[in-house]
C-alpha cells in the first residue's frame, strides 16, 4: 500500500512539472515533434503611454543646418517597438516621487527605536518568523494622532527657514537608493565564471587561473549624511558582482531659473514653479540625468509591487535611447518636425510647438517659458511636445560621431562615467529643443548635449519601456492618455 502511494505521489509530481513547462502528455502526439505549449503573457497597455511599433529610420539630417551649417551623421537604422510616455514628466508626477521618498524616510524612522520604535512599519520576518530582506510596510498608514516620539519622526524631514520661519521639506534628505542589475555585462562571454566558456576558439589553450576584472558602481551615505559614489574595480567572483547600487538626491534644483539666466528677474519661478499647484501640469525641470534615471528606477519599483507573478515579464522603465527618441518624434511618416509639414506655424499663425520664434520674442507662440504639457497637437504616434517646451534627456552618451559609432539595430552608446572620469565623458545626448530655442533646434534630428549632473530650466524627460513580447504589437491603444485626462478635468 505504501509503495503504491509513493508511486502515485511521484506520478502527480511529474505531471505537475510537465504543467509548469506547458508540455503535453508524452505520447498524446504519437511521438511527433509538436513543440512545448504554454500560457503567453499579454502585456497591458500602461497608463499614459503609447505604443511605438517597430520600424526603420533614416537617422540624422541629410542636409546641412541652415542656421549653423552643421551636419549630423546619418544612417539607416531599425528599432524594436516600445512604450513611450505621451507627455513629458510633469511637476505633479515628479512630486509623487518626492513624496514617496519622504514617506519612506518617515517609515524608516518610525521603525527606528530612536524614534517611534514601531516594528510594524518595517517587515523583517516572514509569516513563519524566518528572517528575510527587510522592506517597508506601505499598507500601514502614518499615524494621524502621533505620540511625542512619532511626532519627532514625522517632523524630522522638515526644516524651518531661518529668515521667514516657514516650515519646508528638507531637500538634502531626499535621497533615493536603488539597485540595477547589468544583465548585458553579466551575459558577455568574457565575464563567464567558468574560464573554459570565455573563448570558443578551440586553438586557444584556456588558463583556468586567469582572473577577470569588472567595474561596479556602488554608493553609501556617511555619518554626516553626505552621499559617496564610487566605481570600483574588482575580481569577478559571482553573478552579484553585476549588481550596481546608486544613491541620488532626487529633489529638483529650483535655483536653475536664476542660475541659467543671470541678470534676469526669475525669482518667481524659483519659488513657485515646482511647488505651486498652478504648475502641476507643466514639465518638471531642474532634474539632472542622474535624477531622471532614479525616477525611472522608482517608477519600475512602484509598478512591480502591484503586478504579482506577471512582474517578471515586464520590462523596467528607462530613458529612451537617442535613436528611439528620434524615431518616435518623427512620427509615422518620418517628418523633419513632429508635424506633417516643414512650417512651424499654420496658415492662421498658430504655432505647432512652444519655442522661441523670434530673437527676444518668447511670447509670439503664446508662452513666455514652459507651457502645460499636451496643449499642442500630438504627432502621428500620439506623442505631445516632442518639439519644444523642454528638451529631453536620453540614455545615450554624446559623441560627435553619433549614429556612425552605433549598431544599425537598436543603436545605443552607453557609458556610466565614474566619478574619477574626465568631465567631458559625462555628456549625454539631449533631444527636442526647448521653449528658449530657435526653430533649428526643435527639429527631430537635431542633437545637443548636457553634462549628466547639470540641472537646467529647459531640460526635462519622459520614460520608455521595452515591449515584454511581440504580441504587444497588437495591444489596444491606451483608452485615456495623461494629456486627454488633463483636458477632461478642465
C-alpha positions in Angstrom: 0.0 0.0 0.0 2.8 2.4 1.0 4.7 1.6 -2.2 1.6 2.3 -4.3 1.1 5.6 -2.5 4.7 6.6 -3.3 4.3 5.8 -6.9 1.1 7.8 -7.1 2.8 10.8 -5.5 5.7 10.6 -7.9 3.3 10.4 -10.9 1.5 13.5 -9.6 4.8 15.3 -9.2 5.9 14.5 -12.8 2.5 15.7 -14.1 2.9 18.9 -12.1 6.4 19.5 -13.5 5.1 18.9 -17.0 2.3 21.5 -16.5 4.9 24.1 -15.3 6.7 23.8 -18.6 3.4 23.8 -20.5 4.2 20.4 -22.0 1.6 18.0 -23.4 1.3 14.4 -22.4 4.3 12.4 -23.6 2.6 10.1 -26.0 -0.5 12.1 -26.9 1.1 13.4 -30.0 2.1 10.0 -31.3 5.8 10.7 -30.8 5.8 13.6 -33.3 7.7 16.9 -32.6 4.9 19.4 -31.8 6.7 21.9 -29.6 6.1 22.8 -26.0 3.0 24.9 -25.3 2.4 27.4 -22.5 0.4 30.4 -21.5 1.6 33.6 -23.1 1.8 36.9 -21.3 -0.5 39.6 -22.6 1.1 42.9 -21.7 -1.4 45.5 -20.7 -1.1 49.0 -22.2 0.5 51.1 -19.5 -1.5 54.2 -18.4 -0.2 57.4 -20.0 1.9 55.6 -22.6 1.5 55.0 -26.3 2.8 52.1 -28.3 5.6 52.9 -30.8 5.7 50.0 -33.2 9.0 48.6 -34.5 10.3 50.2 -37.7 13.0 51.8 -39.8 14.5 55.3 -39.7 17.0 57.3 -41.7 18.5 58.8 -38.6 20.1 62.3 -38.7 19.8 65.3 -41.1 20.7 64.7 -44.7 21.2 68.4 -45.4 23.2 71.0 -43.6 21.5 73.1 -41.0 20.7 76.4 -42.5 21.4 78.4 -39.3 24.8 76.9 -38.2 25.9 75.0 -41.3 26.3 71.8 -39.2 25.5 68.4 -40.4 24.6 65.4 -38.2 25.7 61.9 -39.1 23.1 59.9 -41.0 22.4 56.2 -41.1 19.7 53.7 -41.8 18.7 52.0 -38.5 15.9 49.8 -37.2 14.4 49.7 -33.7 12.2 47.4 -31.8 8.8 48.5 -30.6 8.4 50.2 -27.2 6.0 52.1 -25.0 6.6 55.9 -24.5 5.1 58.5 -22.2 2.7 60.6 -24.3 3.9 63.7 -22.5 6.9 64.9 -20.6 7.0 64.0 -16.9 5.1 66.8 -15.1 5.7 68.6 -11.8 2.9 66.7 -10.1 4.2 63.3 -11.3 7.7 64.1 -10.0 6.3 65.4 -6.7 4.7 61.9 -6.3 8.3 60.6 -6.4 9.5 63.1 -3.9 6.5 62.3 -1.6 7.4 58.6 -1.8 11.0 59.2 -0.8 9.8 61.5 2.0 7.3 58.9 3.4 9.8 56.1 3.1 12.2 58.1 5.3 9.5 58.7 7.8 8.6 55.0 7.9 12.2 54.0 8.5 12.3 56.4 11.4 9.0 55.2 12.9 10.5 51.7 13.0 13.8 53.1 14.5 14.0 52.6 18.3 15.4 56.1 18.5 12.1 57.5 17.2 8.8 55.6 17.3 10.2 52.1 17.5 7.2 50.6 15.8 8.5 47.4 14.1 5.2 47.0 12.1 6.4 49.8 9.8 9.3 47.6 8.6 8.9 43.9 7.8 11.9 41.8 8.6 10.4 38.3 9.1 8.1 36.1 7.0 4.9 34.7 8.4 6.8 31.8 9.9 9.2 34.1 11.8 12.1 33.4 9.4 14.4 36.4 8.7 14.0 38.0 5.2 15.4 41.0 3.4 13.8 43.9 5.3 11.2 46.1 3.4 8.9 48.9 4.4 5.2 48.2 5.2 3.3 50.6 3.0 0.0 49.1 4.0 0.3 50.6 7.5 -0.7 54.3 7.4 1.3 57.0 9.0 -0.1 57.9 12.5 -2.9 60.5 12.5 -2.6 61.2 16.2 1.1 60.7 16.8 2.7 60.5 20.2 5.8 62.5 21.1 8.3 60.1 19.5 6.2 59.6 16.4 5.8 63.4 16.0 9.6 63.7 16.1 9.8 61.1 13.2 7.2 63.0 11.2 8.9 66.3 11.6 12.4 65.1 11.1 12.2 65.5 7.3 11.3 69.2 7.6 13.4 72.3 8.4 12.5 75.8 9.3 13.5 78.7 7.1 15.7 80.9 9.4 14.6 84.0 7.6 10.8 83.5 7.1 10.2 80.9 9.8 8.4 78.9 7.1 8.3 75.1 7.6 9.7 73.4 4.4 10.8 70.0 3.2 14.5 69.3 3.9 15.6 68.7 0.3 19.0 67.5 1.4 17.4 64.4 3.0 15.5 63.3 -0.2 17.9 60.6 -1.1 16.7 57.6 -3.1 18.7 54.3 -3.1 18.2 51.8 -5.9 19.9 48.9 -7.5 20.3 48.0 -11.2 21.5 44.6 -12.4 23.6 44.9 -15.5 22.3 41.9 -17.5 24.3 42.9 -20.6 27.7 42.8 -18.8 26.7 39.6 -17.0 25.9 37.9 -20.3 29.2 38.8 -22.1 31.2 35.7 -22.8 34.4 37.3 -21.4 32.7 37.6 -18.0 31.7 33.9 -17.7 32.6 32.4 -14.3 33.8 29.2 -16.0 37.1 30.1 -17.8 36.5 27.5 -20.4 33.4 29.3 -21.6 35.1 32.7 -22.2 36.5 31.8 -25.6 35.1 29.4 -28.1 38.3 29.2 -30.2 39.5 25.7 -29.6 43.0 26.6 -30.8 43.5 28.7 -27.7 44.6 27.0 -24.5 42.4 28.0 -21.6 44.2 29.3 -18.5 42.0 28.1 -15.6 43.7 30.6 -13.2 43.1 33.7 -15.4 41.3 36.4 -13.4 38.6 38.6 -14.8 38.2 42.2 -13.6 35.0 44.1 -13.7 33.8 47.6 -12.8 31.0 48.0 -10.4 29.1 51.2 -9.2 28.4 51.4 -5.5 27.3 54.2 -3.1 26.9 54.9 0.6 26.0 57.7 2.9 28.4 58.7 5.6 27.6 59.7 9.2 27.2 63.4 8.1 24.6 62.5 5.5 26.9 63.0 2.5 26.5 60.7 -0.5 29.6 59.0 -1.7 29.6 57.3 -5.1 32.4 55.0 -6.2 33.2 52.9 -9.2 35.3 50.1 -8.0 37.3 47.5 -10.0 37.3 44.1 -8.5 37.9 40.5 -9.4 34.8 38.6 -10.7 33.6 36.3 -8.0 30.0 35.7 -8.8 26.8 36.9 -10.5 26.1 39.5 -7.8 29.2 41.5 -9.0 27.0 42.9 -11.7 24.5 44.5 -9.3 25.1 48.3 -9.2 24.0 50.5 -6.3 23.1 54.1 -6.6 22.1 56.8 -4.1 20.8 60.0 -5.6 19.4 63.2 -4.1 16.2 63.5 -6.1 14.9 66.9 -5.2 15.0 69.1 -8.4 17.2 72.2 -8.4 14.7 75.0 -8.2 17.5 77.6 -8.4 18.1 76.6 -12.1 15.9 79.5 -13.1 18.2 82.1 -11.7 21.5 80.3 -12.5 20.6 79.7 -16.1 19.6 83.4 -16.7 21.9 85.9 -14.9 20.7 89.5 -14.9 17.1 88.3 -15.2 14.3 88.5 -12.6 13.3 84.9 -12.5 12.9 84.5 -8.7 9.2 83.9 -9.1 9.8 80.7 -11.0 12.5 79.6 -8.5 9.9 79.9 -5.7 6.8 78.7 -7.4 7.4 76.5 -10.5 7.9 73.2 -8.7 5.9 73.6 -5.5 2.9 75.6 -6.6 -0.1 73.5 -7.8 -0.7 76.1 -10.5 2.2 74.4 -12.4 1.0 70.8 -11.8 0.7 70.0 -15.5 3.9 71.8 -16.6 7.0 69.7 -17.3 9.4 69.2 -14.4 12.7 71.0 -14.9 15.9 71.3 -12.9 16.3 67.5 -13.0 19.7 66.0 -13.8 20.2 63.0 -16.0 21.1 61.1 -12.8 17.8 62.1 -11.1 15.8 61.2 -14.2 17.4 57.7 -14.1 16.5 57.4 -10.4 12.9 58.4 -11.3 12.8 55.5 -13.8 14.0 53.1 -11.2 11.4 54.2 -8.7 8.6 54.1 -11.2 9.7 50.5 -12.0 9.7 49.6 -8.3 6.3 51.2 -7.9 4.8 49.3 -10.8 6.2 45.9 -9.9 4.7 46.0 -6.4 1.2 45.8 -7.9 1.8 43.2 -10.6 2.4 39.9 -8.7 3.8 37.0 -10.7 3.5 38.8 -14.0 6.2 41.3 -12.8 9.0 39.0 -14.1 7.9 39.6 -17.7 7.5 43.4 -17.6 10.5 45.5 -18.7 11.7 48.3 -16.5 11.1 52.0 -17.2 14.1 53.8 -18.5 15.2 56.9 -20.5 14.8 56.4 -24.3 17.9 55.9 -26.5 18.8 58.7 -28.8 17.6 56.5 -31.8 14.3 55.6 -30.1 13.6 59.3 -29.3 14.2 60.5 -32.9 12.2 57.5 -34.4 9.2 58.3 -32.1 9.4 62.1 -32.7 9.4 62.0 -36.5 6.1 60.2 -36.5 4.8 57.5 -38.9 6.0 59.4 -42.0 9.4 60.3 -40.5 9.0 64.0 -40.9 11.6 66.7 -40.2 9.4 68.0 -37.4 6.9 66.0 -35.4 4.1 67.5 -37.5 3.3 66.9 -41.2 4.9 69.9 -42.9 8.1 72.0 -42.8 6.5 75.1 -41.3 6.4 75.8 -37.6 3.0 77.5 -37.7 -0.3 77.0 -39.5 -1.6 79.4 -42.2 -3.6 81.1 -39.4 -0.4 81.9 -37.5 -1.0 79.2 -34.8 2.3 77.6 -33.8 2.8 73.9 -33.6 5.1 74.0 -30.6 6.4 76.1 -27.7 9.8 77.5 -28.8 11.5 80.9 -29.5 10.1 82.1 -32.8 12.0 85.4 -32.9 15.0 86.9 -31.3 13.9 88.1 -27.8 10.2 87.4 -28.5 9.4 84.4 -26.5 5.7 85.2 -26.4 5.0 85.0 -30.1 3.9 81.4 -29.7 1.7 82.3 -26.7 4.1 81.3 -23.9 6.9 83.0 -22.1 8.6 80.0 -20.5 7.3 76.4 -20.5 3.7 75.5 -21.3 1.3 72.9 -19.9 2.0 69.5 -21.5 -0.3 68.3 -24.2 -1.8 71.7 -25.3 -0.3 71.4 -28.8 -1.4 68.7 -31.2 0.2 65.3 -30.9 2.3 63.8 -33.7 1.1 60.8 -35.7 2.4 58.5 -32.9 0.2 60.2 -30.4 3.1 61.9 -28.6 2.9 65.5 -27.4 5.6 68.1 -27.1 8.3 66.2 -29.0 9.4 69.6 -30.2 9.9 72.5 -27.9 8.5 73.0 -24.4 11.5 71.3 -22.7 14.4 69.4 -24.3 14.6 65.8 -23.1 17.3 63.6 -21.7 18.2 60.4 -23.5 20.2 57.4 -22.2 22.9 57.8 -24.9 26.3 59.3 -24.3 27.0 62.3 -26.5 29.7 61.9 -29.2 30.3 63.9 -32.4 30.3 60.6 -34.3 26.7 60.0 -33.2 24.9 57.2 -35.0 28.1 56.4 -37.1 29.5 54.8 -33.9 26.4 52.7 -33.2 24.9 49.5 -34.4 22.2 49.7 -37.0 19.8 47.6 -34.9 18.5 49.1 -31.7 21.5 51.5 -31.7 22.9 52.8 -28.4 26.1 54.2 -27.0 26.1 53.8 -23.2 28.8 54.7 -20.7 28.3 55.0 -17.0 31.0 57.6 -16.2 32.9 57.0 -12.9 33.4 59.9 -10.6 37.1 60.0 -11.4 36.4 60.2 -15.2 37.1 63.4 -17.1 34.1 65.7 -17.1 33.9 65.5 -21.0 32.9 61.9 -20.7 29.8 62.8 -18.7 27.9 64.4 -21.6 24.6 62.9 -22.5 22.5 63.5 -25.6 19.6 65.8 -25.3 16.8 66.0 -27.9 13.8 68.0 -28.9 14.8 71.6 -28.2 13.0 73.8 -25.7 11.0 76.9 -25.0 14.1 79.0 -25.3 15.5 77.6 -28.5 15.1 78.8 -32.1 13.4 76.8 -34.9 16.6 75.0 -35.9 17.0 73.3 -32.5 13.5 71.8 -32.4 14.0 69.6 -35.5 13.6 65.9 -34.6 17.1 65.1 -35.8 18.9 68.0 -34.0 21.4 66.8 -31.5 22.5 68.7 -28.4 24.2 67.7 -25.1 24.4 68.4 -21.4 26.5 67.1 -18.6 24.8 64.4 -16.6 24.9 66.2 -13.3 23.8 69.6 -14.7 20.2 70.7 -13.9 18.6 73.1 -16.4 15.4 75.1 -16.5 14.9 74.0 -20.1 15.6 70.2 -19.8 13.1 67.6 -18.7 12.4 63.9 -19.7 9.9 61.2 -20.4 10.2 57.5 -19.9 10.0 54.5 -22.2 9.6 50.8 -21.6 10.6 48.0 -23.9 7.9 45.6 -25.0 7.6 42.4 -22.9 6.8 40.4 -26.1 5.9 40.9 -29.7 2.2 40.2 -29.0 2.1 43.7 -27.6 2.3 45.0 -31.1 -1.5 44.1 -31.2 -2.2 45.8 -27.9 -5.1 48.2 -27.9 -4.2 51.9 -27.6 -4.4 53.5 -24.2 -8.1 54.5 -23.7 -7.2 57.7 -21.9 -3.7 59.2 -22.1 -2.4 61.6 -19.5 -2.9 64.6 -21.8 -6.5 63.6 -22.6 -7.2 63.0 -18.9 -6.0 66.5 -18.1 -8.2 68.0 -20.8 -11.2 66.1 -19.4 -10.5 67.5 -15.9 -10.6 71.0 -17.4 
